[in-house]
């Protein structure tokens, strides 16, 4: 329309014998518009030739959707087009219940890269791990597909199987058989580890903040004044809704910026600040992260780290520092478009780099070293008895951490040790007094 109006205006002025001097910016814009229309004509020409001469029959709708997806996928790994069915599925997912494998993925070097399996889902139970690459689905190579096409293949009827060919660092490619199921996500799960409250957030869906508040409240009611701190487990949490990341960060902060977002034009820049109130009343917090902690998880970890409200422990996070906006397309589906970058309170962008933990702890297997017990004082002949009859077992406020959790979760063991260490340091810290 703009090109047409400009042409009519020029024709009228020239017919009247008027000389027109266009500003350089207008001339440049006109040239840009002309080139854009030429490229769109190229697309239409190729579209018609495919319809007319391709060896098999084609479906116009499929051709257009694939072309749109190709355009969006060329921008970044997180922009894509969703048709009506996919858009409906996405809306259900954010509410916390959907059908599929229970796996968050992205496209990387032509293959599907696993950001993280969701706790308790078929993918998690089958042994899919964060960082895995999927090269084939039911024997069909993924190379050459776009992300939506690959995701569509992973979907299917409940109780049907799919074979994933997995490439994992350090081992030969192997197959995993997964049975599709209805995925019901409980976003927050908790348990008490001795005198430490533990909450794991699996995904930032619409239920995340509500679940966090509920779980922390129940544990506080049980532990009372004996609670030493909180462990917030964001490992293998692929992210989710921005507003939920902000609310969960705010749950532990009394003031200050949580996150800022910056757009290309700066017109849509936003800053989100904390409000008064801390769910833990200032108790020590340890946040666990790893390579499967992405997006919203990194917003929470970055905010608590920058405000020195929590110790971040684990390994480097995924490094997704962009924000996607879902733009509904009337009469069709929706477009997922990267519209902003986000920054932590100190102004850091974690795009491509991730959150660096304050204390780096890789997941490890710890094996106790056996051997004969050494000679002790109590073994010596005629040794004196303990006058109080103490057995030497620890009955103080700080309990040993090795008995409360599964021994294979080394990172969680170290997090409990750190909480106890902070509690012990506070116990011996001189108390200020007022005269």
C-alpha positions in Angstrom: 0.0 0.0 0.0 2.8 2.4 0.9 4.5 1.8 -2.5 1.2 2.4 -4.4 0.4 5.7 -2.7 3.9 7.0 -3.3 3.8 6.2 -7.0 0.4 8.0 -7.4 1.8 11.1 -5.6 4.9 11.2 -7.8 2.9 10.9 -10.9 0.6 13.7 -9.9 3.4 16.1 -9.1 5.4 15.3 -12.3 2.2 15.8 -14.4 1.8 19.3 -12.9 5.4 20.1 -13.8 6.6 20.2 -10.2 10.2 19.2 -9.4 10.3 17.0 -6.3 13.4 16.5 -4.1 13.0 13.4 -1.9 15.0 13.3 1.4 17.8 10.6 1.3 16.0 8.6 4.0 12.8 8.5 2.0 14.7 7.4 -1.1 16.5 4.7 0.9 13.2 3.5 2.4 11.6 3.4 -1.1 14.5 1.3 -2.4 14.2 -1.1 0.6 10.5 -1.5 0.0 11.0 -2.2 -3.6 13.6 -4.9 -2.9 11.2 -6.5 -0.3 8.4 -6.7 -2.8 10.8 -8.2 -5.3 11.8 -10.9 -2.9 8.2 -11.6 -2.1 7.5 -12.0 -5.8 10.4 -14.5 -5.9 8.7 -16.5 -3.1 5.4 -16.5 -5.0 7.1 -17.6 -8.2 8.9 -20.5 -6.5 5.7 -21.5 -4.7 3.8 -21.7 -8.0 6.6 -23.7 -9.7 6.6 -26.2 -6.9 2.9 -26.6 -7.1 3.1 -27.1 -10.9 6.2 -29.3 -11.4 7.1 -31.1 -8.2 7.2 -34.9 -8.7 4.4 -35.6 -6.2 1.2 -33.7 -5.3 1.7 -31.0 -2.7 -0.6 -29.4 -0.1 -0.6 -25.6 -0.2 -1.1 -25.3 3.5 1.8 -27.5 4.3 4.1 -25.7 1.9 3.2 -22.3 3.4 3.6 -23.5 7.0 7.0 -25.1 6.2 8.1 -21.8 4.5 7.1 -19.8 7.6 8.9 -22.2 9.9 12.0 -22.0 7.8 12.0 -18.2 8.0 11.5 -18.2 11.8 13.9 -21.0 12.4 16.6 -19.1 10.6 16.3 -16.3 13.2 17.2 -18.4 16.3 16.5 -21.8 17.8 13.4 -20.6 19.8 11.3 -18.8 17.2 8.7 -21.0 15.4 5.2 -21.2 13.9 2.5 -23.2 15.6 -0.5 -24.3 13.6 -3.9 -24.5 15.4 -3.3 -27.9 16.9 0.2 -27.2 18.1 -1.0 -23.8 19.6 -3.7 -25.6 21.5 -1.2 -28.1 22.8 1.1 -25.4 24.0 -1.7 -23.7 25.9 -2.5 -27.0 27.6 1.2 -27.5 28.5 1.4 -24.2 30.3 -1.5 -25.3 32.5 0.5 -28.3 33.5 -1.1 -31.3 31.7 -0.4 -32.6 28.2 0.3 -35.7 26.2 3.7 -36.8 25.0 7.1 -37.8 26.3 7.8 -35.1 28.9 11.0 -33.7 27.3 12.1 -30.1 26.7 14.1 -29.8 23.5 15.7 -27.4 21.1 17.4 -27.7 17.7 21.2 -27.7 17.6 23.5 -28.4 14.6 20.6 -30.2 12.8 19.8 -32.5 15.7 17.4 -32.3 18.6 19.2 -31.4 21.8 17.6 -32.3 25.1 17.4 -29.3 27.5 15.9 -31.4 30.2 13.5 -34.3 30.8 10.7 -33.4 33.2 10.7 -35.3 36.5 8.5 -38.4 36.6 7.7 -38.4 32.8 8.2 -41.2 30.4 11.4 -39.6 29.1 12.8 -39.2 32.6 12.0 -42.8 33.5 13.5 -44.1 30.3 16.8 -42.5 31.1 16.9 -39.5 28.8 19.4 -36.9 30.2 20.0 -33.2 29.7 22.6 -32.6 27.0 21.6 -35.7 25.0 21.3 -35.4 21.2 18.6 -37.2 19.4 19.5 -38.2 15.8 16.6 -40.5 14.8 13.0 -41.0 15.7 11.7 -44.5 14.9 14.7 -44.9 12.6 13.9 -41.7 10.7 16.8 -39.2 10.6 16.2 -35.8 12.1 18.8 -34.1 10.0 16.9 -31.8 7.6 13.8 -31.5 9.8 12.7 -28.3 11.6 12.0 -28.4 15.3 8.2 -28.5 15.0 8.3 -31.4 12.5 10.5 -33.4 14.9 8.2 -32.5 17.9 5.2 -33.6 15.9 6.8 -37.0 15.3 7.4 -37.4 19.0 3.8 -36.8 19.7 1.3 -39.6 19.3 -1.4 -41.6 21.0 -1.0 -42.5 24.6 0.4 -46.0 25.3 2.2 -46.1 21.9 6.0 -46.5 21.7 8.7 -44.4 20.0 12.3 -45.2 19.5 14.8 -42.4 20.1 18.4 -42.8 18.9 20.5 -41.0 21.3 24.0 -39.6 21.1 25.6 -39.0 24.5 29.1 -37.8 25.2 31.5 -40.7 25.9 29.4 -43.5 24.7 28.3 -45.0 21.3 24.9 -44.0 19.9 22.1 -46.1 21.4 18.3 -46.5 21.3 15.8 -45.7 24.0 12.2 -47.0 23.7 9.7 -44.6 25.3 6.0 -45.2 25.8 3.9 -42.1 25.3 1.7 -41.0 28.2 -0.4 -38.2 29.5 2.0 -35.8 31.2 0.7 -34.3 34.4 3.3 -32.0 35.9 3.4 -31.2 39.6 5.6 -28.1 39.3 6.7 -28.0 42.9 7.7 -31.0 45.1 9.2 -31.0 48.5 10.6 -33.1 51.3 12.3 -32.5 54.6 16.0 -33.5 54.8 16.7 -33.6 58.5 16.3 -29.9 59.5 16.5 -28.5 56.0 13.5 -27.8 53.7 13.9 -29.0 50.1 11.8 -27.8 47.2 12.3 -28.9 43.6 10.6 -26.9 40.9 10.3 -29.0 37.7 9.0 -26.3 35.4 7.7 -22.8 35.5 4.1 -23.4 34.5 1.0 -21.5 35.8 1.1 -23.6 39.0 4.7 -22.9 40.0 4.4 -20.0 42.4 1.3 -21.5 44.1 3.0 -24.8 44.5 6.1 -23.2 46.0 4.2 -21.3 48.6 2.2 -24.4 49.5 5.2 -26.7 49.9 7.2 -24.2 51.9 4.3 -23.4 54.2 3.7 -27.1 54.9 7.4 -27.8 55.7 7.6 -24.6 57.9 4.6 -25.8 59.9 6.4 -29.2 60.5 9.9 -27.9 61.2 9.1 -24.8 63.1 12.2 -23.1 64.6 14.4 -26.1 64.0 14.6 -25.3 60.2 18.1 -24.4 59.3 17.5 -23.3 55.7 16.1 -24.1 52.3 17.4 -25.9 49.2 15.8 -24.8 45.9 16.5 -27.4 43.3 16.3 -26.0 39.7 18.4 -28.7 38.1 17.0 -29.9 34.8 14.3 -27.3 34.9 13.9 -26.1 31.3 12.1 -22.9 32.2 8.6 -21.7 31.3 6.6 -18.5 32.0 8.5 -15.3 32.7 5.9 -14.1 35.2 6.3 -17.2 37.3 10.1 -16.7 37.4 9.6 -13.2 38.6 7.1 -14.2 41.3 9.3 -17.0 42.6 12.3 -14.7 42.8 10.2 -12.2 44.6 9.2 -14.8 47.1 12.7 -14.6 48.6 13.5 -10.9 48.0 12.4 -7.9 49.9 13.5 -5.2 47.4 15.5 -4.5 44.3 15.4 -5.4 40.7 14.6 -9.0 39.7 15.1 -8.9 36.0 15.0 -6.5 33.1 14.1 -7.1 29.5 15.3 -5.1 26.5 13.8 -5.1 23.0 15.3 -3.9 19.7 13.6 -0.5 19.7 13.8 -0.1 23.5 10.1 0.9 23.4 9.1 -2.4 25.1 11.9 -2.4 27.7 10.7 -3.5 31.2 12.1 -3.8 34.7 10.6 -6.0 37.4 11.2 -5.3 41.0 10.7 -7.2 44.2 8.1 -6.4 46.8 8.3 -6.7 50.6 8.2 -10.3 52.0 10.5 -13.3 52.2 8.9 -16.8 52.5 11.9 -18.1 54.5 12.3 -15.1 56.8 15.9 -14.7 55.9 17.0 -18.3 56.4 20.0 -19.5 54.3 19.1 -20.6 50.7 21.1 -22.8 48.4 20.0 -23.0 44.7 21.1 -26.1 42.8 21.6 -25.7 39.0 23.1 -27.7 36.1 23.3 -27.7 32.4 19.6 -28.5 32.2 18.6 -25.3 34.1 17.4 -22.9 31.5 15.5 -19.6 30.9 13.2 -19.0 33.8 15.5 -21.1 36.1 18.4 -18.8 35.1 16.3 -15.7 35.9 15.7 -17.0 39.4 19.3 -18.1 40.0 20.7 -14.9 38.6 18.4 -12.6 40.7 19.2 -14.5 44.0 22.9 -14.6 43.1 23.1 -10.9 42.3 21.3 -9.9 45.5 23.5 -12.3 47.5 20.3 -13.9 48.8 21.3 -17.4 47.9 24.4 -19.5 47.3 24.3 -21.0 43.8 25.7 -24.5 43.7 26.2 -27.1 40.9 27.4 -26.6 37.4 27.1 -24.0 34.6 23.5 -23.5 33.5 22.1 -23.8 29.9 22.5 -20.1 28.8 19.2 -19.1 27.3 19.0 -15.3 27.9 16.1 -14.5 25.5 12.4 -13.9 25.9 9.8 -15.3 23.5 6.4 -13.8 22.9 3.4 -15.9 21.7 1.6 -13.9 19.0 -1.7 -15.4 18.0 -2.5 -15.3 14.3 -6.3 -14.9 13.8 -7.8 -17.8 11.9 -4.6 -19.8 12.1 -2.3 -20.7 15.0 0.4 -18.6 16.6 3.9 -17.4 16.2 6.6 -17.9 18.9 9.0 -15.0 18.3 12.1 -13.9 20.2 11.3 -10.3 21.1 13.7 -9.4 24.0 16.8 -10.3 25.9 16.8 -10.4 29.6 19.4 -9.2 32.1 20.0 -10.0 35.7 19.9 -7.2 38.3 23.6 -6.5 37.9 23.1 -6.0 34.1 24.5 -9.4 33.1 23.3 -11.2 29.9 23.6 -14.9 30.3 22.8 -15.6 26.6 25.1 -18.4 25.5 27.1 -18.4 28.7 24.7 -19.3 31.5 24.9 -18.8 35.2 28.2 -19.7 36.8 27.7 -21.3 40.3 29.2 -19.7 43.3 30.4 -23.1 44.3 31.0 -25.5 41.5 30.0 -29.1 42.4 29.8 -31.7 39.7 27.5 -34.7 40.2 29.7 -37.5 41.5 29.6 -40.9 43.0 31.2 -41.1 46.4 32.5 -44.4 47.7 33.4 -45.0 51.4 36.9 -46.4 51.8 36.8 -49.4 54.1 39.5 -50.8 56.4 40.3 -51.8 59.9 39.3 -49.3 62.6 42.2 -47.6 64.2 43.1 -47.8 67.9 41.2 -45.3 70.1 41.6 -44.0 73.6 38.7 -46.1 74.8 40.6 -49.3 73.6 43.6 -48.7 75.8 44.0 -50.7 79.0 42.7 -48.9 82.1 41.5 -45.9 80.1 39.3 -43.6 82.1 35.5 -43.7 81.7 33.6 -40.6 80.5 32.3 -39.0 83.6 28.9 -38.2 82.0 28.5 -41.4 80.2 28.5 -39.8 76.8 28.8 -42.2 73.9 30.4 -39.7 71.5 27.4 -39.6 69.2 26.3 -36.2 67.9 23.2 -35.1 69.7 23.6 -31.3 69.1 21.7 -29.0 66.8 23.7 -29.8 63.7 23.0 -33.3 62.5 25.2 -35.4 60.1 24.0 -35.1 56.6 25.0 -38.5 55.1 21.9 -40.4 56.3 19.0 -38.3 55.0 19.3 -38.5 51.3 20.2 -40.9 48.6 24.0 -41.3 48.5 24.1 -41.0 44.7 22.9 -37.3 44.8 26.3 -35.8 45.7 25.3 -32.2 44.8 22.3 -32.4 47.2 24.5 -33.8 49.9 26.9 -30.9 49.5 24.0 -28.4 49.6 22.8 -29.8 52.9 26.4 -29.6 54.3 26.6 -25.9 53.2 23.3 -25.1 54.9 24.5 -26.7 58.1 27.8 -24.9 57.8 26.1 -21.5 57.5 23.8 -22.4 60.5 26.9 -23.4 62.5 28.7 -20.1 61.6 25.7 -18.1 62.6 25.5 -20.0 65.9 29.0 -18.9 66.9 28.7 -15.4 65.4 28.8 -12.7 68.2 25.3 -11.2 68.8 25.0 -7.5 68.6 23.6 -5.8 71.7 22.2 -2.4 72.4 22.8 -0.5 75.6 
